Amino acid sequence: MNDFSASRAPRRDATENRQALLDSARLLLNRDPDTSLEAIAAGAGLSRRSIYGHFATRDKLIVALQASGSERVIAALAAVDHPDSRIAIALIGARLWSEVEHVRVMAQLAVRGPQRELFGETLAPLRAQLLAIVRRGVESGELRPDIEPGTLARLIEGAALSVLDEAVRHSLSRAEGHRLVMLAGLGAAGLSWREATAVVTDNPELRLIEEKTS
């Protein structure tokens, strides 16, 4: 082995390079959505040219980044449930916030940007999970019965997204975002502000999550 080959760093395989590009994109695009491909490649320790071996276009890179994010969110929320639909809704909101808070700009781009329909399709399992909880809550009398469950579930989702928008505009703290996303979802579900506050403050499951995300 000559001196040149001995001094070369070990070659990373394609899977590691792809993951390095995604990690770099997640970090840099959350700081600045207009970050260049050169900067993303440099952040991954690669050349700009190497990006095209994994992602044909910038849009393809963003789609892959959003897909990996949705997979992580769905996995984190898969086991979230509670016999009380109000607590279950608050748990979903809190867990969702804990997964996206550190990449809030990219999360907002995913749900509001040009790829929102494609990204929305990847969230189908989470939406089905929320709809089942809402239906159960309406039937049990825990949630408002005057709005059709499918519509109500979408309103709860919209309330959570409004907190994400506020977090991007005004840099909400992790703890404040955690509290607001639960209150907003419960408010959309039909609870008064006093009832929603009681759910958030009186249930150990929610306090435990708050401690973990503060």
ROMITOR-245731 format. One record per residue (C-alpha): residue number from 1; residue in three letters; x, y, z. Coordinates in steps of 0.05 Angstrom, whole numbers, plus 5000, padded with zeros to 4 digits. Layout:
// ROMITOR-245731
voke/vexgu/px/py/pz
NUM/ALA/X/Y/Z
...
This chain:
// ROMITOR-245731
voke/vexgu/px/py/pz
1/MET/5000/5000/5000
2/ASN/5029/5067/4979
3/ASP/5029/5130/5022
4/PHE/4972/5161/4982
5/SER/4924/5102/4991
6/ALA/4943/5096/5064
7/SER/4927/5169/5077
8/ARG/4859/5167/5043
9/ALA/4798/5167/5089
10/PRO/4755/5105/5085
11/ARG/4704/5110/5029
12/ARG/4633/5115/5056
13/ASP/4582/5072/5021
14/ALA/4522/5099/4983
15/THR/4474/5089/5041
16/GLU/4517/5128/5089
17/ASN/4527/5184/5038
18/ARG/4452/5189/5026
19/GLN/4438/5192/5100
20/ALA/4492/5245/5109
21/LEU/4460/5287/5055
22/LEU/4391/5281/5088
23/ASP/4419/5298/5157
24/SER/4455/5359/5128
25/ALA/4392/5381/5090
26/ARG/4349/5373/5152
27/LEU/4395/5418/5193
28/LEU/4410/5471/5141
29/LEU/4342/5478/5108
30/ASN/4310/5487/5176
31/ARG/4356/5547/5186
32/ASP/4346/5573/5115
33/PRO/4297/5541/5065
34/ASP/4338/5572/5008
35/THR/4403/5538/5028
36/SER/4442/5518/4966
37/LEU/4457/5447/4945
38/GLU/4531/5464/4951
39/ALA/4522/5481/5024
40/ILE/4482/5418/5037
41/ALA/4535/5375/5004
42/ALA/4590/5410/5042
43/GLY/4553/5398/5107
44/ALA/4552/5324/5091
45/GLY/4627/5325/5074
46/LEU/4612/5312/5001
47/SER/4618/5349/4935
48/ARG/4558/5382/4902
49/ARG/4565/5334/4844
50/SER/4555/5275/4891
51/ILE/4484/5297/4908
52/TYR/4460/5279/4838
53/GLY/4480/5207/4848
54/HIS/4426/5204/4902
55/PHE/4376/5259/4885
56/ALA/4365/5281/4813
57/THR/4337/5349/4833
58/ARG/4330/5394/4894
59/ASP/4256/5376/4897
60/LYS/4274/5302/4899
61/LEU/4319/5315/4959
62/ILE/4264/5353/4995
63/VAL/4212/5300/4980
64/ALA/4259/5246/5009
65/LEU/4273/5289/5070
66/GLN/4198/5299/5082
67/ALA/4184/5225/5072
68/SER/4235/5206/5124
69/GLY/4205/5257/5171
70/SER/4135/5231/5163
71/GLU/4159/5159/5175
72/ARG/4191/5182/5240
73/VAL/4128/5218/5262
74/ILE/4082/5160/5246
75/ALA/4128/5111/5282
76/ALA/4130/5156/5344
77/LEU/4055/5164/5346
78/ALA/4035/5093/5328
79/ALA/4027/5070/5400
80/VAL/3995/5134/5426
81/ASP/3925/5123/5453
82/HIS/3884/5131/5516
83/PRO/3813/5108/5536
84/ASP/3794/5181/5544
85/SER/3792/5213/5475
86/ARG/3809/5282/5503
87/ILE/3873/5257/5533
88/ALA/3888/5217/5469
89/ILE/3881/5280/5427
90/ALA/3927/5319/5474
91/LEU/3978/5262/5473
92/ILE/3979/5262/5397
93/GLY/3989/5337/5395
94/ALA/4045/5335/5448
95/ARG/4081/5277/5415
96/LEU/4075/5309/5346
97/TRP/4105/5374/5373
98/SER/4163/5337/5405
99/GLU/4179/5305/5337
100/VAL/4177/5369/5295
101/GLU/4195/5425/5343
102/HIS/4269/5422/5326
103/VAL/4255/5424/5251
104/ARG/4195/5470/5253
105/VAL/4212/5508/5190
106/MET/4219/5445/5149
107/ALA/4156/5417/5180
108/GLN/4118/5479/5160
109/LEU/4145/5474/5089
110/ALA/4123/5402/5086
111/VAL/4050/5417/5104
112/ARG/4044/5485/5071
113/GLY/4092/5482/5012
114/PRO/4087/5457/4940
115/GLN/4095/5384/4961
116/ARG/4039/5387/5013
117/GLU/3992/5339/4977
118/LEU/4046/5287/4968
119/PHE/4068/5296/5040
120/GLY/3996/5292/5063
121/GLU/3989/5223/5032
122/THR/4045/5197/5075
123/LEU/4008/5220/5137
124/ALA/3946/5177/5121
125/PRO/3959/5128/5179
126/LEU/3963/5185/5230
127/ARG/3899/5217/5203
128/ALA/3863/5151/5207
129/GLN/3887/5143/5279
130/LEU/3861/5212/5297
131/LEU/3794/5200/5262
132/ALA/3783/5136/5302
133/ILE/3796/5173/5367
134/VAL/3749/5229/5347
135/ARG/3693/5180/5328
136/ARG/3701/5145/5395
137/GLY/3700/5211/5432
138/VAL/3637/5236/5397
139/GLU/3601/5170/5411
140/SER/3620/5173/5485
141/GLY/3599/5245/5493
142/GLU/3670/5269/5508
143/LEU/3675/5310/5444
144/ARG/3627/5357/5410
145/PRO/3572/5320/5371
146/ASP/3550/5378/5327
147/ILE/3605/5369/5275
148/GLU/3615/5307/5232
149/PRO/3675/5266/5258
150/GLY/3715/5271/5194
151/THR/3708/5346/5193
152/LEU/3723/5351/5267
153/ALA/3787/5311/5259
154/ARG/3810/5357/5204
155/LEU/3795/5418/5247
156/ILE/3836/5388/5303
157/GLU/3893/5376/5254
158/GLY/3887/5447/5230
159/ALA/3891/5473/5301
160/ALA/3956/5436/5311
161/LEU/3984/5465/5246
162/SER/3965/5535/5268
163/VAL/4010/5526/5328
164/LEU/4066/5505/5282
165/ASP/4055/5568/5241
166/GLU/4058/5610/5304
167/ALA/4121/5575/5326
168/VAL/4156/5592/5261
169/ARG/4132/5665/5262
170/HIS/4147/5680/5334
171/SER/4198/5628/5357
172/LEU/4155/5595/5411
173/SER/4194/5559/5464
174/ARG/4190/5483/5466
175/ALA/4148/5485/5530
176/GLU/4100/5538/5504
177/GLY/4090/5502/5438
178/HIS/4077/5437/5476
179/ARG/4023/5470/5518
180/LEU/3991/5508/5461
181/VAL/3986/5449/5414
182/MET/3946/5410/5466
183/LEU/3901/5469/5483
184/ALA/3888/5485/5410
185/GLY/3870/5414/5392
186/LEU/3824/5407/5452
187/GLY/3791/5474/5437
188/ALA/3776/5451/5366
189/ALA/3747/5387/5394
190/GLY/3696/5428/5433
191/LEU/3726/5438/5502
192/SER/3724/5506/5535
193/TRP/3790/5538/5553
194/ARG/3779/5519/5626
195/GLU/3763/5447/5608
196/ALA/3823/5442/5561
197/THR/3869/5471/5614
198/ALA/3843/5421/5665
199/VAL/3858/5363/5618
200/VAL/3928/5387/5606
201/THR/3945/5402/5679
202/ASP/3909/5346/5714
203/ASN/3934/5285/5677
204/PRO/4002/5254/5693
205/GLU/4011/5228/5622
206/LEU/4012/5299/5595
207/ARG/4054/5327/5651
208/LEU/4106/5273/5639
209/ILE/4110/5290/5565
210/GLU/4116/5364/5583
211/GLU/4175/5350/5628
212/LYS/4209/5311/5572
213/THR/4199/5366/5521
214/SER/4215/5427/5564
